[in-house]
Amino acid sequence: MKKKLVVLLTTCLMMVMVAGCGKKETDTFTVGFDAAFPPYGYMDDDGEYVGFDLDLAAEVCERNDWTLVKQPIDWDSKDMELSSGSIDCIWNGFTVNGREDKYTWSSPYVDNSQVFVVAEGSGIVEFSDLEGKSVGVQRDSSALSALNDEETPENIALRDSFGKLTEYADYNTAFMDLEAGAIDAIAMDIGVADYQIESRGGGFVVLEDYLATEQYAVGFLLGNEELRDQVEQTLQEMVADGTFTEIAKKWGLEDSVCLGK
């Protein structure tokens, strides 16, 4: 009786295993992003994570039958998140310049610049007007890197001319301080600056001169060319059929994108 029971259980188990082999489990694609970096990735008023980069990632997942996992991360910990496997890529206005050998990159898809934002009527119209002023910048941001770039002496001299340089965890807090007069200017990406100014109904202006220029791409763990190539191929397909441009227009970034140009 015991032998018959064992045989029956074994047969049932084999049938379950065979049935399971025919079913393909859906893959997940986990994107690490800064949840306070509009319009590329942020939390909207409904508590949903949205943005240009997240829309691109969602379309890539749709075309590859992947499940998108939107994983907000502490930007200071992005390398640890990537190396530990907690995320598959960093996709959130991630700058290639100066990091070329640290990650496996997709092709750049956005041309971006770092600028200064000041309050309207502040009297600050050019870089020399920032001397002695209090300037804000996000921690571990491209703007901070530009200000600390030893290969660009004029940026170092500009930074050293400030009365104070304050590092913020996010730009929302920096804008609140700028509006309150606690700081005089913010160094930041132009795309984020334009979005912040528009969403706040104006009251701020962008200085004409650029602090630096850069390009955004999707960053993968160094050596993970297989996943990079699959994402890259899908992005190129989106460019070819016009979907990439449609998503860029939705977020007002059609003049900033460079993929396929």
SVG drawing of the C-alpha trace seen along z (x, -y; Angstrom):
<svg xmlns="http://www.w3.org/2000/svg" viewBox="-5 -94 47 96">
<polyline fill="none" stroke="black" stroke-width="0.4" points="0.0,0.0 2.9,-2.4 4.6,-1.6 1.4,-2.4 1.0,-5.6 4.6,-6.6 4.2,-5.8 0.9,-7.8 2.5,-10.8 5.5,-10.7 3.3,-10.5 1.3,-13.4 4.4,-15.4 5.8,-14.7 2.6,-15.8 2.7,-19.1 6.3,-19.6 5.6,-18.9 2.6,-21.2 4.7,-23.9 7.4,-23.7 5.0,-24.8 4.2,-28.0 6.5,-31.0 6.8,-33.2 6.8,-36.9 10.2,-38.6 10.6,-41.7 12.6,-44.8 13.5,-46.9 14.3,-50.5 16.1,-52.5 15.2,-56.2 15.2,-59.4 11.5,-59.9 12.0,-63.7 13.4,-64.4 10.6,-65.7 9.9,-65.4 12.1,-62.3 10.8,-60.4 8.7,-61.6 5.6,-61.0 2.5,-62.9 -0.3,-64.3 -2.1,-60.9 0.9,-59.1 1.9,-57.5 5.4,-57.3 5.4,-59.0 7.8,-60.7 9.4,-60.6 12.0,-58.0 9.4,-55.8 7.1,-56.0 10.0,-55.0 10.8,-52.1 7.1,-51.0 7.0,-50.9 10.3,-48.9 8.7,-46.4 5.5,-46.2 7.4,-45.3 9.5,-42.6 6.7,-41.1 8.4,-42.3 6.8,-43.5 8.1,-47.0 9.1,-47.5 9.6,-51.2 12.1,-51.3 12.7,-54.7 16.2,-54.9 18.4,-57.1 20.6,-58.7 23.6,-58.5 23.2,-54.7 22.5,-54.0 25.8,-52.1 25.1,-49.8 21.6,-49.2 22.9,-48.3 25.8,-46.1 23.6,-44.2 21.0,-43.3 18.2,-45.2 17.7,-47.1 18.5,-46.2 19.5,-49.7 19.6,-53.3 17.2,-55.2 16.4,-58.7 18.2,-61.6 21.5,-59.7 24.5,-61.5 27.1,-59.6 29.8,-62.3 32.5,-61.5 31.1,-58.1 31.8,-56.4 33.9,-53.6 31.8,-53.0 28.7,-51.5 27.5,-49.8 25.5,-52.4 22.7,-52.6 23.1,-55.2 22.4,-58.7 18.8,-59.8 18.8,-63.3 21.1,-66.3 21.1,-68.2 22.8,-71.3 23.3,-72.6 22.1,-76.0 21.3,-78.4 17.8,-79.3 17.1,-82.6 14.0,-84.5 12.6,-87.0 13.7,-90.5 16.7,-89.3 19.2,-91.3 21.2,-88.2 21.6,-88.0 25.1,-86.5 27.6,-84.3 29.6,-87.2 26.4,-88.3 26.6,-85.1 29.7,-86.2 29.0,-86.2 25.6,-84.7 24.1,-81.5 23.6,-78.8 21.8,-75.5 22.5,-72.2 21.3,-68.6 23.7,-66.1 25.5,-63.8 24.0,-65.7 25.5,-66.6 25.4,-70.3 27.5,-69.6 29.9,-67.5 30.3,-70.4 31.0,-72.8 33.7,-70.5 35.2,-69.6 39.0,-70.2 39.4,-70.1 37.2,-73.2 39.1,-75.9 36.4,-78.5 33.8,-76.3 36.0,-75.9 36.5,-79.7 32.8,-80.3 32.1,-77.8 34.7,-79.4 33.1,-82.9 29.8,-81.8 29.2,-83.0 27.8,-79.5 27.0,-76.3 24.2,-74.2 23.6,-70.6 19.9,-69.4 18.4,-66.0 15.9,-67.1 15.1,-70.2 11.6,-70.7 13.2,-71.7 15.7,-73.9 12.9,-75.7 11.1,-76.3 14.2,-77.9 14.8,-80.0 11.2,-81.2 11.6,-82.1 14.9,-83.9 17.0,-81.5 19.2,-80.9 19.8,-83.1 20.2,-80.5 20.0,-76.8 22.4,-75.0 20.5,-72.2 19.6,-70.4 17.8,-72.6 15.0,-70.1 14.2,-69.8 14.5,-73.6 12.0,-74.2 9.6,-71.7 9.9,-73.2 9.3,-76.8 6.3,-75.8 4.7,-73.7 5.1,-76.6 3.5,-79.1 6.6,-81.1 8.4,-83.5 11.8,-82.2 14.2,-82.6 17.1,-80.6 20.4,-82.4 21.4,-82.4 24.9,-80.9 25.3,-77.2 27.4,-75.8 28.1,-72.6 26.5,-70.3 25.9,-66.6 24.0,-63.6 21.6,-61.2 21.6,-57.4 20.4,-54.3 23.1,-52.9 23.5,-49.1 26.0,-47.2 29.4,-47.2 29.5,-44.2 25.8,-43.6 25.8,-44.0 23.1,-41.5 20.4,-43.4 21.7,-46.7 21.5,-45.4 17.9,-44.3 16.8,-47.6 18.8,-49.5 17.2,-47.5 13.8,-48.2 14.4,-52.0 15.7,-52.1 12.4,-50.4 10.5,-53.0 12.4,-55.8 11.7,-54.2 7.9,-53.9 7.6,-57.4 6.7,-56.2 9.8,-57.7 9.0,-61.1 5.4,-60.9 6.5,-60.2 9.0,-63.1 6.3,-65.5 4.0,-64.4 6.7,-65.6 7.7,-68.7 11.2,-67.3 11.0,-66.9 13.7,-69.6 16.0,-67.9 16.0,-64.3 18.8,-63.2 18.3,-59.5 17.9,-58.8 19.1,-62.3"/>
</svg>
